[in-house]
């Protein structure tokens, strides 16, 4: 069966500068498949500049790959007919970081929900349109009587973000790409929005790509996780294995930086790089070799392959060079879409 959305060996390079031409590789040789026959939530994490949002924009067709291809139901996303592109826009929806920027402050909230209903001809009358809007709002825990008829500034950040989730839900998509959906919301409201996202999978059969820099929330809602560093996949697989027992030094650094409710805990400093890290050359070898405390000879010579350390996890680190190698374009073999379901953890406020 043809996958809904697929990235095949995608590389994205950004260039800039008029005097001195420079280029930045935002994503390198990345392959990923979204198969909605088994709805799942895949987290994509990493620090700023790791390539998370670039990946999202490529999947949404907002950026074109420098190399490789992005496929929608087997067809190149860049060459879709108008009818196929219309289908793509309905089946693949997005929820972005800043809910306020998605609204036009001159229109009431109703307008944000009415536009997709009209564009995709989802209702035959004003009454049916109102009914669909109310159903979508109820599905994300908002009371229509307290939401419709208001302007965006009259709603809280959490309410605005849930309106955006309701807007995506109106179209009954197969996939929602959520890019930092709770980073600008008060901690007291994050659990509500995260619960809404999980309900999309559990109650509506919608797959999600959850992009965040926050490992805590990714652990709470995701089935799988992909850790990016400078456009490379550092580690990927079952979220519980990756977070509880990280195999890549970069993932270990991310996990070690998670805040804990202990006032006596001393905040850990980043481990000092290996003495050999000083010999590392940019863009040669492992991308983390200049920061890694374990850097040794192979790390500064050639980028490591994907070592399959567990049936549901792989890491690009020579510390695991005795493990079997998994081709990057076979990453789907360790993700939930081709493995047994994982029992969800209860969502807590982050």
N, C-alpha and C positions, 0 to 999 in steps of 0.2 A: 504493500500500500504506500502511495506517495506521501511523503512527509508534508506537513503544513508549511513549514519554513525551514530552510537549510542554508548554512554557510559552508562553503567548500574552499578550504585553503585560502582564506581571505586575509589579505594584507592591506592596511590603509596607511598611506604616507602623506603627511601634510608638509608642504614646502612654503617658504616665506622669505621676505627680505629682498630689497631691490639692489642693494650694494653687494652684500654678501649672501649668496643663496645658501640657505640651510634647509634641512629636511628633518622631520621627526616621524619616526615609525610609531604610530599610535596603536596598531594592532598587527601582529605578525603571525602568518600561517595558521589562522584560527579556523577550526571546523566545529560545527555544532548543529544538531538536528532537534527540531521541536516536533515531536510526534504526539498529537493530541488524542490518540486512542487510549492513552492512560494519562489523564490530567495530573500534572505535577507542578511543583514550585521549585524553580532553580535559582539559587542566589548567585550573583556575580559580585565579588568584593575585591577591594584593593584600595590603596591610597590614591590621592588625587594624581591624575596623569597616568594612571595604570591602563587606561583604554576602555573603561566600563561604559561611559556614555557614548564613545565612538562606536562600540559594538551595538548599542541600542539604536543609534541613528542609522547604522548600516542595515539593521534588521527592519527598520521602519521605512527604508528607502529615502531617507533624508540626506544620506551620503552615498557616494558610489565607491566601491572598492578599487584600490589601485591595482590589485591582483586578485585572482580568484573570482568567485561569484556567489551571489545570494539568490536563492531559488524560492519561489512561492508555488507550491504544488507542482514542482518540477520545472517551472518556467522561470527564466531569468527575470529578476525583479525590474531590471532596467528596460526590458522590452515587452512589458505587459500591454495588452490592448486596453482600451478605455473601459470595456466591460470587466475584464479581469482585474484591472486596478480598482474598480469600484468594489468588487468582491473582496479584494485584499484589504481595502480600507474598512470594510465591515467586520472582517474576521480577525484582524490584527489591530488592537487598540493600544493606546498609551496613556499612562498617568505620570505626569512630570512632578518635579521637585517643588516648585512654587505654585500652590493652588491659586494665588491671587493673580498671577500673571496670565493665567488661562482665561480669566474673566474680562469682559468689557465693563468697566465701572458705570457706564451710562445705561446698561441694560440690567433688568432684574434677572435673578437666577433662572427663572422660567425659560429665558431666551437660550441659555446654554443647553437646556434639555430639549427644547423644541426644534432646534436646528438639525440635529441628527435624525430625529423622527421624520421631519419634512424631507431632508435630503435623501434618505433611504426608503421613503414612502412606507413607514411602519404603522401608519394609522390612516383610517378613512374618514375620520371626523375629529372635531375639536374635543368631543367627549372621550373618544378612544385615546386621543393624544394625552389628555389629562390623566386618564386611567393608567396608561403606561408610565407616565412620569411618577405618579404616586406609588406604583408598584416598585419602581426602581429605587425610589427614595426609602421606602419601607425596608427594602432588601438590605440597605446599608445602615439601617438604624436611625434614619431621620424621619421626623414627623412632617408630612407634606404641609399641613396647616401652619407649621412654624418655619417652613423653609421657602415654599413658593410665595411669590409676591414680594420678596425681599431683595435688596441690592447686595452685592458681594460684601461690601464693607460692614453690613449688618450681621454677618455670620462670622463665627470664629474660624481660625485656621483649620481646625479639625473638621468643622462642618463643611467648609469649602472643599477640602480634599475629598470628603465622602461624597459630595455632589459630583466631583469629577469621576469617582469610581462608579457612581450611579449612571453617569452619562455613558461611560464605557459599557456598562451592563445593559443599557437600553438596546444595544445593537446585537446582543447575544453573540459576542465574539468567541473565537476558539482560543485566542491568546491575548493576554494583556501584558505589555512591557511597562513595568513600574520603575521609574528612574528616581531614586532617592525620595520615595513618596512620603516619608515621615520625618525627614531631616529638619524641616522647618515648622514642625508641630510640637507643641508643648508635650513634655514627657507624660503628663496625665492623660493625654488623648491618643498617644501612640498605640496603646494596647487595643483601643477601639478600632482604629484603622487597620492594624495588623490582623485583627480578628476578621474584619470585613474581607481582607485579601484572601485569607484562608477559606472563608465561606465561599468565595468565588470558585475555588477548586472543589470543595466538598459538596456544595449544594447545586452548583450550576455546571460542573464539569469543565471549568475554564482553566487552562494552563497559564502559569505566570512566570515571567522572568523578573526577579526582584533584584534590582541593582542598588547597591549600598556600600558605604565605607564602614558600616557598623556591623561587626561580626555578631554582636549580641542579638539584634533583631533578626539577622539572617538565620541564626541558630534556632530562634523561636518559631519561624514560619516556614523554613525551606525543607525540602526533601534532599536536595543535592546542592553542592556549592562549587563554584569555579573561582579560584583565587588568581587574579591577574597582577602582574608586575611588569611595568614598562612594555605593555602589549603582549607579553608572553604568559602562557598558562603555567603558574608555579605549582599548583596542586588542584586536584579536582576529585569529586566523588561524594560519597555519603556525608551529609553535613555533620552528623554526630562523630564519625570517625575523624574527619578533618579538624574539627574544632577541639574535640577532647584529646586527640593524640596526633597533632600536626607532624608531618614528616619533612616538610620543606622549611629551612631556616627562616624564610620570609613569613610563612604562615605562623611559625612559632613566635616571631616578633609581633605580628598582629594580635595573636591570642594573648600574649603577655601584656599588651597595652590595654586590654579590656578593664575598665574601672570595676572595682569590687567594693561592696559596702563595709569596708574595714578601715577606720580612721588611723589604725596603727600600722597599716601596711605601707611599706616603703615602696615608692614608685620605682619600678625597675628601669635602669638605663639600658640603652641599646648596647648589646655586646660589642666589644672592640673587634674590628675586622682582623682576619688572619694576617700574619706578616706577609704572606704571599700576595695578599689583595693589592698591595702597592704596585705590583707588576701588571695588574689587570689593565687591558687596553679597552677603551670604549667600543662597544659593538662587536667585541670579540669574546667568545666563550660565554659562560653563564651570565645573564644580565644582572644577577645579584652578586657577582663575584667581588666587587669593590666594597661591599658592605658585610659580606658573610664572614662569620667567625670560623667557618670550616673550610674556607677556600684552599684547595690544593691543586697540584699541577694540571689535571684534566679540566678544571673549572676555568682556567685562563686560556685554554687552547681551543675549546670547541663547546658550543651550547649543548647542554645535556639533553638526551631524549626523554621520553615519557616512560618512567619506570613504574610498572604496575606492582605496587607494594602490597595490595590487598585486592580481593575480587571486586570490591566496590570503590577503589581509590587508586590514584596514580600521582606521582610527583616528578618534576623535572629537576632532579638533584643527584649528583654522582655519589652521594652517601649511600644510595640504594642501587648501586650499579650491578649488584648481584641478582636483582629482581628482573623478571622478564620485561622486555621493552614493548610498549603499546604505541602503535602509530598514532600521531596526533589526530589524524582524520578518523580514528576509531574511538574517540573519547566517549561516544554515546554508549559504548559497551559497559561503562562503569556508572552510567546515570540511571535514574529511576525508570525511564521509559523502556529499558530493556532488562530491568531487574525486578525483584519482588518489592511490593509496597512497603513503606516504612511507617511505623506508628508515629503519629504526630505528638510533639511535646505541647503541654498547655501553654498558652500565650500569657505572658506577664508584662506589666508595664516596664519599659526600658528607661 
